[in-house]
Amino acid sequence: MNNSDNILEIFEQTGAMLKGHFLLTSGRHSNVYFQCAKVLQFPKFTELLCTKIVEYFKDTEIDVVIAPAIGGIVVAQEIGRLLGKKTIFAERENGSLTLRRGFSLNEGDRVLVCEDVVTTGGSVFEVIDIVKKANAIVAGVGYIVDRSSGKVNFGFPQFSTVNVDVISYAPDACPLCKDGKLPAIKPGSRKI
């Protein structure tokens, strides 16, 4: 059994790999949803998964860890704890991710961007823009689940603990919608 299988077992064991008809944060539809919060509610799994990300970036200079709210906060906080680094998050205000609560980045800060699940990478790309606008440096991107199976490229060193190729559909091309048997549900946090 490979490492990815072990991680997928954790998702199954915790009820975090859901099957049905889902509206993803990206706006796409899928029959599989990874509810990382159900895994991250257990400190032993949070530490296990985040340690894998920290090990990947162990030779990378990092000053700050940042994530988009809400899903990435727990991931970033644990990675920041493991690295002993300042940890902040960006949150939505008027539809765009921004730094609030007095959070800031300094010019030249080397920043590790963290997330729980990546499908299209939209939220991560928004956080990367925040880092760039602060004249800070993106040191890398670490996340738990890559739903694109490596298709999303952030243009910086990146690592996910598990890569899966889960099909997602544009809303107007979704066979689950056309079937009409299951309404699309939105378990994610984008509306917050």
Backbone as CSV, one residue per row, in Angstrom:
resi,resn,N_x,N_y,N_z,CA_x,CA_y,CA_z,C_x,C_y,C_z
1,MET,0.842,-1.183,0.000,0.000,0.000,0.000,0.886,1.245,0.000
2,ASN,0.616,2.172,-0.910,1.454,3.360,-0.953,0.917,4.437,-0.010
3,ASN,1.695,5.489,0.121,1.372,6.569,1.049,0.017,7.208,0.740
4,SER,-0.288,7.396,-0.555,-1.570,7.989,-0.942,-2.732,7.126,-0.476
5,ASP,-2.563,5.802,-0.589,-3.619,4.897,-0.117,-3.853,5.069,1.374
6,ASN,-2.768,5.208,2.146,-2.903,5.400,3.598,-3.681,6.677,3.903
7,ILE,-3.391,7.734,3.190,-4.070,9.006,3.427,-5.538,8.899,3.029
8,LEU,-5.812,8.275,1.902,-7.207,8.095,1.495,-7.965,7.233,2.508
9,GLU,-7.276,6.266,3.124,-7.901,5.470,4.187,-8.305,6.353,5.367
10,ILE,-7.462,7.324,5.708,-7.789,8.260,6.795,-9.049,9.040,6.432
11,PHE,-9.144,9.486,5.183,-10.334,10.218,4.749,-11.574,9.336,4.833
12,GLU,-11.444,8.093,4.437,-12.585,7.177,4.512,-12.945,6.867,5.965
13,GLN,-11.937,6.611,6.781,-12.139,6.275,8.199,-12.855,7.394,8.947
14,THR,-12.558,8.637,8.608,-13.155,9.780,9.311,-14.437,10.283,8.645
15,GLY,-14.856,9.635,7.574,-16.057,10.071,6.859,-15.851,11.365,6.102
16,ALA,-14.600,11.634,5.734,-14.265,12.899,5.087,-14.295,12.837,3.561
17,MET,-14.430,11.648,2.992,-14.548,11.530,1.542,-16.018,11.232,1.253
18,LEU,-16.730,12.271,0.831,-18.172,12.190,0.644,-18.500,11.871,-0.805
19,LYS,-19.576,11.149,-1.001,-20.049,10.824,-2.357,-21.461,11.371,-2.509
20,GLY,-21.745,11.940,-3.672,-23.055,12.536,-3.930,-22.970,13.498,-5.107
21,HIS,-23.549,14.674,-4.952,-23.545,15.718,-5.986,-23.202,17.021,-5.276
22,PHE,-22.014,17.538,-5.550,-21.493,18.663,-4.779,-21.153,19.855,-5.660
23,LEU,-21.425,21.030,-5.127,-20.991,22.292,-5.712,-19.707,22.662,-4.990
24,LEU,-18.590,22.645,-5.711,-17.287,22.922,-5.126,-17.069,24.420,-4.981
25,THR,-16.116,24.772,-4.134,-15.765,26.185,-3.934,-15.403,26.849,-5.255
26,SER,-14.809,26.080,-6.162,-14.404,26.601,-7.476,-15.594,26.922,-8.369
27,GLY,-16.806,26.467,-7.965,-17.986,26.648,-8.798,-18.280,25.426,-9.651
28,ARG,-17.328,24.495,-9.710,-17.525,23.274,-10.482,-18.354,22.279,-9.677
29,HIS,-18.841,21.240,-10.342,-19.628,20.190,-9.709,-18.824,18.893,-9.706
30,SER,-19.071,18.024,-8.716,-18.384,16.742,-8.643,-19.239,15.739,-7.883
31,ASN,-18.918,14.462,-8.068,-19.607,13.421,-7.305,-18.816,13.007,-6.066
32,VAL,-17.636,13.619,-5.858,-16.810,13.340,-4.686,-16.409,14.670,-4.049
33,TYR,-16.472,14.711,-2.708,-16.098,15.913,-1.976,-15.175,15.517,-0.830
34,PHE,-14.060,16.222,-0.693,-13.136,15.984,0.408,-13.395,17.024,1.493
35,GLN,-13.978,16.598,2.594,-14.283,17.475,3.720,-13.119,17.373,4.707
36,CYS,-12.036,18.097,4.413,-10.822,18.028,5.231,-11.080,18.313,6.705
37,ALA,-12.054,19.139,6.997,-12.340,19.471,8.397,-12.627,18.218,9.215
38,LYS,-13.210,17.199,8.587,-13.518,15.963,9.307,-12.251,15.175,9.640
39,VAL,-11.200,15.351,8.854,-9.902,14.741,9.163,-9.164,15.611,10.171
40,LEU,-9.173,16.920,9.935,-8.386,17.852,10.742,-8.947,18.055,12.148
41,GLN,-10.130,17.505,12.432,-10.655,17.585,13.794,-9.878,16.667,14.744
42,PHE,-9.071,15.777,14.175,-8.264,14.854,14.970,-6.806,15.307,14.939
43,PRO,-6.277,15.806,16.064,-4.902,16.327,16.079,-3.855,15.354,15.539
44,LYS,-4.028,14.053,15.770,-3.019,13.100,15.279,-2.968,13.084,13.752
45,PHE,-4.130,13.233,13.099,-4.140,13.260,11.636,-3.648,14.607,11.112
46,THR,-4.014,15.680,11.797,-3.538,17.007,11.404,-2.020,17.048,11.446
47,GLU,-1.461,16.561,12.539,-0.005,16.554,12.677,0.644,15.650,11.630
48,LEU,0.084,14.473,11.404,0.628,13.540,10.413,0.677,14.169,9.025
49,LEU,-0.444,14.733,8.583,-0.522,15.308,7.240,0.359,16.546,7.101
50,CYS,0.304,17.412,8.087,1.086,18.655,8.005,2.582,18.395,8.132
51,THR,2.955,17.356,8.866,4.369,16.991,8.959,4.910,16.597,7.594
52,LYS,4.099,15.949,6.776,4.528,15.578,5.422,4.844,16.828,4.592
53,ILE,4.023,17.859,4.754,4.264,19.119,4.029,5.531,19.784,4.549
54,VAL,5.689,19.822,5.864,6.884,20.423,6.475,8.142,19.683,6.025
55,GLU,8.075,18.354,5.979,9.242,17.585,5.534,9.623,17.932,4.098
56,TYR,8.630,18.141,3.249,8.920,18.492,1.856,9.654,19.833,1.769
57,PHE,9.251,20.785,2.611,9.830,22.136,2.562,10.933,22.343,3.606
58,LYS,11.489,21.252,4.154,12.450,21.359,5.257,13.704,22.153,4.907
59,ASP,14.085,22.181,3.645,15.287,22.921,3.243,14.950,24.287,2.638
60,THR,13.716,24.714,2.799,13.250,25.985,2.252,13.192,27.020,3.370
61,GLU,13.737,28.194,3.112,13.662,29.270,4.101,12.235,29.826,4.119
62,ILE,11.622,29.808,5.285,10.243,30.274,5.443,10.170,31.206,6.644
63,ASP,9.555,32.375,6.439,9.358,33.339,7.524,7.923,33.351,8.020
64,VAL,6.976,33.145,7.097,5.553,33.270,7.406,4.793,32.154,6.693
65,VAL,3.758,31.653,7.356,2.846,30.694,6.750,1.508,31.404,6.595
66,ILE,0.875,31.252,5.430,-0.391,31.923,5.165,-1.353,30.957,4.479
67,ALA,-2.647,31.164,4.707,-3.673,30.329,4.062,-4.900,31.170,3.782
68,PRO,-5.718,30.709,2.828,-7.034,31.323,2.663,-7.979,30.760,3.720
69,ALA,-8.849,31.626,4.250,-9.876,31.157,5.184,-10.945,30.445,4.373
70,ILE,-11.578,29.520,4.836,-11.533,28.945,6.164,-10.763,27.634,6.141
71,GLY,-10.896,26.889,5.047,-10.340,25.547,4.989,-8.857,25.453,5.277
72,GLY,-8.076,26.402,4.827,-6.629,26.318,4.992,-6.111,26.753,6.343
73,ILE,-6.959,27.366,7.178,-6.470,27.915,8.445,-5.862,26.845,9.343
74,VAL,-6.559,25.730,9.528,-6.051,24.681,10.421,-4.741,24.118,9.868
75,VAL,-4.680,23.920,8.558,-3.467,23.410,7.918,-2.307,24.377,8.164
76,ALA,-2.525,25.645,7.889,-1.465,26.643,8.070,-1.042,26.754,9.529
77,GLN,-2.005,26.733,10.429,-1.683,26.868,11.857,-0.795,25.717,12.318
78,GLU,-1.118,24.491,11.901,-0.292,23.344,12.310,1.084,23.407,11.663
79,ILE,1.151,23.786,10.408,2.450,23.902,9.741,3.270,25.006,10.398
80,GLY,2.633,26.129,10.697,3.324,27.207,11.404,3.831,26.756,12.765
81,ARG,3.015,25.966,13.469,3.426,25.444,14.782,4.640,24.534,14.627
82,LEU,4.579,23.631,13.659,5.691,22.704,13.442,6.973,23.434,13.047
83,LEU,6.839,24.512,12.278,8.003,25.292,11.845,8.416,26.355,12.857
84,GLY,7.534,26.664,13.814,7.801,27.751,14.754,7.748,29.110,14.074
85,LYS,6.837,29.261,13.098,6.757,30.498,12.309,5.412,31.201,12.484
86,LYS,5.447,32.499,12.287,4.225,33.310,12.294,3.255,32.742,11.269
87,THR,1.978,32.682,11.651,0.956,32.128,10.768,-0.215,33.101,10.679
88,ILE,-0.621,33.422,9.449,-1.724,34.350,9.223,-2.668,33.757,8.180
89,PHE,-3.814,34.391,8.000,-4.739,33.944,6.965,-5.390,35.131,6.286
90,ALA,-5.802,34.884,5.055,-6.546,35.876,4.286,-8.008,35.461,4.319
91,GLU,-8.899,36.442,4.347,-10.326,36.124,4.360,-11.065,36.989,3.356
92,ARG,-12.251,36.533,3.004,-13.028,37.236,1.984,-13.658,38.500,2.557
93,GLU,-13.507,39.551,1.763,-14.167,40.822,2.043,-14.599,41.361,0.689
94,ASN,-15.899,41.569,0.527,-16.447,42.019,-0.755,-16.041,41.085,-1.902
95,GLY,-16.015,39.778,-1.610,-15.765,38.781,-2.641,-14.312,38.475,-2.947
96,SER,-13.373,39.210,-2.349,-11.955,38.980,-2.625,-11.208,38.652,-1.339
97,LEU,-10.194,37.830,-1.465,-9.359,37.529,-0.306,-8.481,38.727,0.007
98,THR,-8.364,39.015,1.296,-7.559,40.142,1.744,-7.033,39.847,3.148
99,LEU,-5.979,40.547,3.522,-5.489,40.445,4.892,-6.273,41.418,5.763
100,ARG,-6.772,40.927,6.884,-7.520,41.738,7.849,-6.941,41.474,9.231
101,ARG,-7.615,41.919,10.269,-7.274,41.641,11.663,-5.866,42.118,12.035
102,GLY,-5.319,43.043,11.283,-3.976,43.531,11.558,-2.874,42.648,10.988
103,PHE,-3.243,41.601,10.240,-2.234,40.751,9.615,-1.517,41.526,8.518
104,SER,-0.237,41.238,8.362,0.521,41.884,7.294,1.723,41.027,6.925
105,LEU,2.258,41.322,5.766,3.495,40.713,5.295,4.501,41.830,5.081
106,ASN,5.748,41.539,5.355,6.810,42.507,5.129,7.487,42.232,3.794
107,GLU,7.990,43.273,3.184,8.749,43.111,1.952,9.881,42.124,2.204
108,GLY,10.022,41.151,1.323,11.089,40.171,1.441,10.761,38.947,2.287
109,ASP,9.626,38.961,3.005,9.230,37.763,3.752,9.143,36.580,2.797
110,ARG,9.642,35.454,3.236,9.527,34.211,2.471,8.319,33.472,3.011
111,VAL,7.316,33.277,2.154,5.987,32.861,2.596,5.622,31.492,2.020
112,LEU,5.168,30.606,2.906,4.628,29.316,2.490,3.109,29.433,2.485
113,VAL,2.504,29.231,1.326,1.055,29.288,1.168,0.506,27.884,1.396
114,CYS,-0.513,27.760,2.253,-1.081,26.454,2.592,-2.577,26.424,2.315
115,GLU,-3.087,25.221,2.037,-4.509,25.036,1.761,-4.888,23.612,2.133
116,ASP,-6.189,23.376,2.273,-6.621,22.011,2.555,-6.825,21.236,1.259
117,VAL,-7.695,21.702,0.371,-8.005,20.995,-0.872,-7.860,21.947,-2.057
118,VAL,-7.230,21.458,-3.123,-7.079,22.237,-4.355,-7.795,21.498,-5.488
119,THR,-8.703,22.218,-6.157,-9.347,21.684,-7.362,-8.848,22.478,-8.566
120,THR,-9.108,23.786,-8.566,-8.601,24.661,-9.629,-7.489,25.569,-9.108
121,GLY,-7.369,25.675,-7.784,-6.333,26.503,-7.179,-6.712,27.962,-7.046
122,GLY,-7.973,28.307,-7.281,-8.390,29.707,-7.274,-8.025,30.472,-6.018
123,SER,-8.331,29.919,-4.849,-8.033,30.618,-3.591,-6.533,30.738,-3.372
124,VAL,-5.787,29.703,-3.732,-4.328,29.761,-3.581,-3.745,30.833,-4.494
125,PHE,-4.213,30.898,-5.732,-3.733,31.949,-6.632,-4.034,33.335,-6.063
126,GLU,-5.194,33.521,-5.430,-5.525,34.806,-4.802,-4.551,35.128,-3.675
127,VAL,-4.193,34.130,-2.870,-3.245,34.359,-1.774,-1.854,34.661,-2.339
128,ILE,-1.470,33.966,-3.390,-0.186,34.258,-4.043,-0.145,35.717,-4.485
129,ASP,-1.245,36.233,-5.022,-1.306,37.645,-5.416,-1.124,38.570,-4.221
130,ILE,-1.705,38.207,-3.074,-1.530,39.005,-1.857,-0.053,39.056,-1.468
131,VAL,0.612,37.907,-1.529,2.039,37.837,-1.190,2.845,38.720,-2.144
132,LYS,2.575,38.601,-3.428,3.309,39.397,-4.422,3.084,40.891,-4.241
133,LYS,1.838,41.288,-3.961,1.537,42.712,-3.783,2.248,43.301,-2.573
134,ALA,2.591,42.451,-1.596,3.334,42.908,-0.413,4.844,42.899,-0.667
135,ASN,5.238,42.583,-1.905,6.657,42.438,-2.251,7.342,41.382,-1.388
136,ALA,6.555,40.397,-0.975,7.100,39.241,-0.274,7.370,38.158,-1.321
137,ILE,7.939,37.061,-0.887,8.388,36.008,-1.796,7.605,34.728,-1.501
138,VAL,7.027,34.139,-2.531,6.353,32.853,-2.366,7.431,31.770,-2.306
139,ALA,7.586,31.166,-1.118,8.587,30.113,-0.937,8.081,28.771,-1.438
140,GLY,6.751,28.611,-1.452,6.165,27.367,-1.917,4.691,27.308,-1.569
141,VAL,4.057,26.229,-2.005,2.636,25.990,-1.755,2.488,24.554,-1.268
142,GLY,1.885,24.387,-0.084,1.663,23.057,0.470,0.189,22.858,0.774
143,TYR,-0.329,21.675,0.440,-1.753,21.416,0.678,-1.979,19.932,0.899
144,ILE,-3.133,19.612,1.469,-3.435,18.229,1.824,-3.856,17.433,0.590
145,VAL,-4.920,17.859,-0.089,-5.477,17.093,-1.204,-5.368,17.890,-2.502
146,ASP,-4.795,17.253,-3.510,-4.765,17.816,-4.855,-5.779,17.046,-5.691
147,ARG,-6.958,17.635,-5.868,-8.014,16.996,-6.664,-7.708,17.021,-8.153
148,SER,-6.716,17.803,-8.557,-6.382,17.915,-9.982,-5.358,16.874,-10.411
149,SER,-4.848,16.097,-9.456,-3.806,15.099,-9.732,-2.596,15.730,-10.428
150,GLY,-2.195,16.891,-9.939,-0.998,17.547,-10.444,-1.202,18.466,-11.625
151,LYS,-2.439,18.642,-12.071,-2.690,19.498,-13.240,-2.573,20.988,-12.912
152,VAL,-2.872,21.366,-11.667,-2.754,22.770,-11.278,-1.293,23.061,-10.950
153,ASN,-0.741,24.063,-11.615,0.647,24.454,-11.396,0.671,25.895,-10.911
154,PHE,1.153,26.089,-9.687,1.178,27.427,-9.106,2.402,28.238,-9.512
155,GLY,3.376,27.609,-10.164,4.566,28.334,-10.609,5.623,28.466,-9.534
156,PHE,5.454,27.747,-8.430,6.399,27.739,-7.313,6.519,26.298,-6.844
157,PRO,7.535,25.967,-6.056,7.583,24.607,-5.524,6.260,24.298,-4.816
158,GLN,5.700,23.128,-5.103,4.420,22.778,-4.497,4.403,21.310,-4.118
159,PHE,3.622,21.017,-3.078,3.531,19.648,-2.573,2.158,19.418,-1.974
160,SER,1.584,18.270,-2.300,0.345,17.846,-1.640,0.574,16.461,-1.063
161,THR,-0.138,16.160,0.027,0.044,14.856,0.667,-0.603,13.742,-0.138
162,VAL,-1.614,14.072,-0.943,-2.266,13.065,-1.770,-2.772,13.716,-3.059
163,ASN,-2.521,13.037,-4.171,-3.012,13.477,-5.482,-4.093,12.514,-5.929
164,VAL,-5.242,13.051,-6.249,-6.323,12.218,-6.769,-6.887,12.888,-8.009
165,ASP,-7.308,12.077,-8.943,-7.906,12.613,-10.161,-9.409,12.416,-10.054
166,VAL,-10.056,13.374,-9.411,-11.499,13.328,-9.230,-12.118,14.233,-10.280
167,ILE,-13.027,13.690,-11.035,-13.657,14.450,-12.113,-14.531,15.548,-11.531
168,SER,-14.420,16.702,-12.131,-15.335,17.801,-11.811,-15.849,18.364,-13.128
169,TYR,-17.009,19.000,-13.055,-17.686,19.468,-14.267,-18.045,20.938,-14.151
170,ALA,-18.013,21.618,-15.287,-18.608,22.952,-15.340,-20.102,22.756,-15.075
171,PRO,-20.739,23.692,-14.378,-22.153,23.506,-14.020,-23.059,23.171,-15.213
172,ASP,-22.793,23.798,-16.357,-23.659,23.552,-17.522,-23.362,22.230,-18.227
173,ALA,-22.294,21.530,-17.807,-21.948,20.243,-18.406,-22.042,19.093,-17.400
174,CYS,-22.630,19.347,-16.247,-22.676,18.356,-15.169,-23.729,17.275,-15.460
175,PRO,-23.290,16.014,-15.612,-24.254,14.939,-15.849,-25.151,14.678,-14.639
176,LEU,-24.673,15.003,-13.447,-25.485,14.833,-12.240,-26.664,15.808,-12.243
177,CYS,-26.437,17.013,-12.751,-27.523,17.993,-12.876,-28.524,17.524,-13.937
178,LYS,-27.978,17.051,-15.052,-28.852,16.586,-16.143,-29.698,15.393,-15.704
179,ASP,-29.117,14.518,-14.876,-29.822,13.355,-14.352,-30.969,13.792,-13.440
180,GLY,-30.736,14.852,-12.664,-31.773,15.440,-11.820,-32.156,14.642,-10.584
181,LYS,-31.480,13.547,-10.294,-31.841,12.713,-9.141,-31.309,13.257,-7.822
182,LEU,-30.137,13.897,-7.872,-29.524,14.432,-6.663,-29.294,15.928,-6.823
183,PRO,-29.861,16.745,-5.951,-29.547,18.179,-6.030,-28.105,18.427,-5.569
184,ALA,-27.472,19.427,-6.148,-26.107,19.776,-5.752,-26.136,20.432,-4.385
185,ILE,-25.255,19.962,-3.488,-25.131,20.587,-2.173,-23.743,21.215,-2.066
186,LYS,-23.638,22.213,-1.203,-22.396,22.950,-1.057,-21.910,22.845,0.394
187,PRO,-21.057,21.847,0.661,-20.556,21.691,2.036,-19.393,22.612,2.372
188,GLY,-18.830,23.311,1.400,-17.640,24.145,1.631,-17.963,25.450,2.330
189,SER,-16.951,26.314,2.428,-17.060,27.551,3.209,-17.077,28.811,2.377
190,ARG,-17.118,28.749,1.068,-16.990,29.946,0.234,-18.052,30.991,0.549
191,LYS,-19.252,30.603,0.957,-20.289,31.586,1.224,-20.005,32.414,2.473
192,ILE,-19.060,31.956,3.308,-18.742,32.661,4.563,-17.878,33.862,4.271
